């Protein structure tokens, strides 16, 4: 799993096929229909929150990359004198693509077209890796001769004559896999997103929203480290405890911003809304003081339909309700049902800004033997007949039925006024 770096030096931080008429005179193949437009979050449930860093605030501040439409990703490859690449840049690229692109297309219901733009050459750094002081937590400090600023300055100098950074939305710097420790010992991958970093390219563009990918991730779907890191550039925070490695997982395998190793997993519905992948009608908002209402939820893995119910409990907090069943990006959902989680938009990245409510708190989970899956929350969903009540706010969620078309009918009671 990666981390989000600080943007400030002094603080944390398929192309559409168009067929011509064949020799036999067949008509052209029409282009595939465009997916319905998503939208940026708005309305009383689009909670505000932290704006100077990645956070769960529904409106993503300016400076981060947009996460819908076409995103162009400049993709560069670096190695070091003491860790020369032992494979071609094309082979290293193939470890991530087209898998990263396909993942974003599927998860966004076609609303994000992610286009990697690789420069297929190894960029040799001038010093051994250790000279840059790249460790977990290394900063991007324009006043230092070490760290990510020093590394990035060399990279920009090397590629500035060849590329125009103004043409790209995000930047990926992928190191040779033998540079640095293995991912099983220390995860160095990091993203510096949002704010300007203090490094301009030759044509005046800011070097920002950049992800550095080190080593190789373990387990199946190892490419998702790049989906995780790029999602920081889209404004998403880390959901796990960055400073407490032995703390219980707050979200587990329900979102790659917590666990991005092992079998694939899809983004939470709140994140899909935040990134502009949901149309307004796919989000139901139930402000405090209202009457109980019923909703029919289409699973996150299925395009269309209502995706989330947001139940605010304060200006910076809400419970979110969604349906999760096994799907292309959710193959290990062993207990299909309704997921309930709490979102806090004023809690920093790496301090568990989202917490899943465990619908089976006395269970050990259903993937207890899976090496790269934290099992505790794998069966956290609520099934028909189950109910959750938050005694402080009065929020209640009851799963009424599982319908034959795979949807779930739920009743929600809003928070006290």
Helices and strands as residue ranges (DSSP letters): E 3-5, E 69-79, H 89-94, H 99-107, E 112-124, G 129-132, H 147-159, G 165-167, E 170-175, E 190-192, E 210-213, H 224-233, G 252-254, H 269-274, G 280-282, E 283-285, E 293-297, E 308-314, E 317-324, E 337-344, E 354-356, G 375-377, E 387-389, E 396-402, E 408-413
